[in-house]
Amino acid sequence: MVMSMKLGDLYMQARALSPRAAKFAERLLNTASSIPYEVRLSMRIALLEQIHHAKPPTDTEWSSLERPIRSKDARTHSDVIEARLFVKACEAFAARHW
């Protein structure tokens, strides 16, 4: 039996992100056209508290969102990886429910 993810599950994932991962996830959500507006808005609201506690990323960190991360750099970019995984979960949710 395959369990279907619910919006509440995504909300819990959003709340579990580190503050920096939440900041990156917000940026990725803003450009994720495959995710319906309603889901993006809901997830941005869920990310607000974590984002409030995040230190501003540097320009180099922002640019890491746009390029592949090599395995040797995974530890350095764990927040970016965490954000990407969250947005992929949002995309999967949207594909199943919208």
C-alpha positions in Angstrom: 0.0 0.0 0.0 1.4 3.4 -1.0 0.7 6.2 1.3 -0.2 9.5 -0.3 1.4 12.6 1.0 -0.9 15.3 2.3 -0.4 19.0 2.4 0.0 18.7 6.2 3.0 16.4 5.6 4.6 19.1 3.5 3.9 21.6 6.2 5.7 19.5 8.7 8.7 19.1 6.4 8.8 22.8 5.9 8.8 23.5 9.6 11.6 20.9 10.1 14.0 22.7 7.6 17.0 24.5 9.0 16.7 28.3 8.8 19.1 28.6 5.9 17.5 25.6 4.1 14.1 27.4 4.5 15.6 30.6 3.0 16.9 28.6 0.0 13.6 26.7 -0.3 11.6 29.9 -0.4 13.8 31.1 -3.4 13.3 27.8 -5.2 9.6 27.8 -4.6 9.3 31.2 -6.1 10.6 29.9 -9.4 8.9 26.5 -9.4 6.3 26.9 -12.0 5.3 23.2 -11.8 4.0 23.8 -8.3 0.5 25.5 -8.2 0.4 28.9 -6.6 -1.8 27.7 -3.7 0.8 25.1 -2.7 3.7 27.6 -3.1 1.9 30.2 -1.0 1.1 27.7 1.7 4.7 26.4 1.9 6.1 30.0 2.0 3.9 30.7 4.9 5.1 27.5 6.6 8.7 28.6 6.1 8.3 32.1 7.5 9.4 31.4 11.1 12.6 29.5 10.0 13.4 32.2 7.4 13.2 34.9 10.1 16.0 33.1 12.0 18.3 32.6 9.0 21.4 34.6 8.4 21.4 36.2 4.9 23.1 33.9 2.4 26.1 35.3 0.5 26.0 35.8 -3.3 28.1 32.7 -3.7 25.6 30.6 -1.6 22.7 32.0 -3.7 24.5 31.0 -6.9 24.9 27.4 -5.6 21.1 27.0 -6.1 21.6 27.2 -9.8 24.4 24.7 -10.3 24.9 21.0 -9.5 26.6 20.1 -6.2 29.5 17.8 -6.4 29.6 15.0 -3.8 32.7 16.4 -2.3 30.9 19.7 -1.6 27.7 18.1 -0.2 28.6 18.8 3.4 29.2 22.5 2.7 26.0 22.8 0.8 23.7 20.6 3.0 21.2 23.5 3.3 20.9 23.8 -0.5 20.4 20.0 -0.8 17.8 20.0 2.0 15.9 22.9 0.2 16.0 21.1 -3.1 14.7 17.9 -1.6 11.8 19.8 0.0 10.9 21.5 -3.3 11.0 18.1 -5.1 8.6 16.8 -2.5 6.3 19.8 -3.2 6.6 19.1 -7.0 5.7 15.4 -6.4 2.7 16.4 -4.2 1.5 18.8 -6.9 1.9 16.2 -9.6 -0.3 13.8 -7.7 -3.0 16.2 -6.4 -3.3 19.0 -9.0 
